[in-house]
Amino acid sequence: MSAVFIYVTVPSEAEAGKIAAALVEQRLVACANAIPGMKSIYRWQGRIARRDEAVLILKTQTHLFPAVETAVRALHPDETPCIVALPVENGNAAYLKWIETETT
């Protein structure tokens, strides 16, 4: 089994909770960590933008990334959401097995 952590930024803690619950319910991710209080500064459409955001860290199997990305894009309010997969190279074998068991 190959695992990834998917990093997603969202405009609010409420949005993070909505997306996280939907993905866990659909068994696309085994776990979602919602971290409030991120401050983002970025360039968007030629301007510098600043926004309070929340971060989601989603734990799943590598082969499920396309389905997770599709689901996040459908639920996410932004036009171009940050959705990136970070490979898990090593880890607690029992935890990685749990990710595999809890996702379909």
C-alpha positions in Angstrom: 0.0 0.0 0.0 1.2 3.4 -0.9 0.0 6.4 1.2 -0.2 10.1 0.7 -1.0 13.1 2.8 -3.1 15.6 0.8 -2.6 19.2 1.8 -5.6 21.5 1.1 -6.2 25.1 2.1 -9.7 26.3 2.6 -11.2 29.8 3.4 -12.6 28.9 6.9 -12.7 26.3 9.6 -16.3 25.6 8.8 -15.5 24.8 5.2 -12.6 22.5 6.4 -15.1 20.7 8.6 -17.6 20.2 5.8 -15.0 18.9 3.3 -13.3 16.7 6.0 -16.6 15.1 7.1 -17.7 14.3 3.5 -14.4 12.7 2.6 -14.3 10.5 5.7 -17.9 9.6 5.3 -17.2 8.5 1.6 -14.2 6.5 2.8 -12.0 8.5 0.5 -9.7 9.4 3.4 -9.1 7.6 6.7 -8.5 10.8 8.6 -8.7 14.5 8.1 -6.9 17.1 10.3 -8.4 20.5 10.2 -6.0 23.2 11.4 -7.4 26.7 11.8 -5.6 30.0 12.0 -3.4 30.0 8.9 -2.5 33.3 7.4 -2.0 33.3 3.6 -0.3 35.9 1.5 -0.3 35.2 -2.2 -0.5 36.7 -5.7 -3.9 36.2 -7.4 -5.0 37.8 -10.7 -2.2 40.4 -10.6 -2.6 41.5 -7.0 -1.2 40.6 -3.6 -4.0 39.0 -1.5 -4.2 38.2 2.2 -6.6 35.8 3.8 -7.2 33.8 6.9 -7.5 30.2 6.0 -7.6 26.7 7.5 -5.5 23.7 6.4 -6.7 20.2 5.8 -4.3 17.3 5.9 -6.0 14.3 4.5 -4.6 10.7 4.9 -5.3 8.2 2.2 -4.0 5.7 -0.4 -2.1 7.1 -3.4 -4.5 5.5 -5.9 -7.4 7.4 -4.3 -5.9 10.9 -5.0 -7.9 11.5 -8.2 -11.2 10.7 -6.4 -10.2 12.9 -3.4 -9.2 15.8 -5.7 -12.5 15.5 -7.6 -14.5 15.5 -4.4 -12.6 18.4 -2.9 -13.0 20.5 -6.1 -16.8 19.8 -6.0 -17.0 21.0 -2.3 -14.4 23.7 -2.3 -15.6 27.3 -2.8 -12.4 28.6 -4.5 -11.9 28.7 -8.2 -8.4 27.2 -8.0 -8.0 25.4 -4.7 -4.7 24.2 -3.4 -4.8 20.4 -3.5 -1.4 18.7 -3.4 -0.3 15.1 -2.5 2.8 14.5 -0.4 4.0 10.9 -0.6 4.5 9.1 2.7 7.9 7.4 2.4 8.0 5.6 5.7 5.8 5.3 8.8 4.3 3.2 11.5 3.3 0.0 9.7 0.2 -0.4 11.8 -0.9 3.2 11.1 -0.4 2.8 7.4 -2.4 -0.5 7.5 -5.2 1.4 9.3 -5.3 4.0 6.4 -5.6 1.1 4.0 -8.3 -0.5 6.0 -10.4 2.7 6.4 -10.3 3.7 2.8 -11.9 2.1 -0.3 
